[in-house]
């Protein structure tokens, strides 16, 4: 039962970080948005690159601890 609080803290911290970064998704310089009439096309190029880098670092760190 001593692992349960630790797991809850890890889940809470992860959700906090995800919520913080979700505020900036789609608002980075380099994300393209085209509007014409009723149509909007959005290409989150820089956002995808940032997410890819962050996930690569996280999975690299997790792989070292196994």
N, C-alpha and C positions, 0 to 999 in steps of 0.2 A: 504493500500500500504506500510505501515511501516514494515510489516512482510516479504515482498519479499527479501530485502537485507539480512536479517537475515538467511532466508532459503538458499540463494545463498552462504553465508559464511559457513554454516554448510555443504552443499553439497561439496563445494570446499575443506574444511578441511578434510572431509571424503575421498575424492578422493586422496588428498595428502598423508594421512596415508595409504590408500590401496596401492598406488604406492610405498611408502617407503618399506612396508612389502613384496611386490611382488618381490623385488630384492633378498630377502633371501629365497623365497620359493624354495624348492628342493635342497638347498645347506647347509642344517643343518647337523651337525654330527648325525648319526643314521639313515639317509635316505639311503636306500639300492638301489644299482644299479648293475645289472648284465649284462655284455656284452659278447656275444658269436657269433662271425661271424657278420651277418647282423641283429641280433636280440638284442634288448635292453629291459630289464624289469626293471621298476622303482617302488619301494615301498616307498612312502614318509611318513614313520611311524611317525617320530618326528615332521614333519611339520603338520601333521593332529592333533597331540596332542596339539601343540602350538596354532593352529587355533581354536581348540575346547575350550581351556582355555580362549583365548581372547574373543571369541564370548559369552561364558558363563558370563564373567565379564561384557561385554557391555550390554547384555540383562538383567542381574541382576540390573545394574544401571538404565537402562531405565524403568524397572518394578517398581522401587522405586519412580520414579517421576510421575507416573500416578495416 
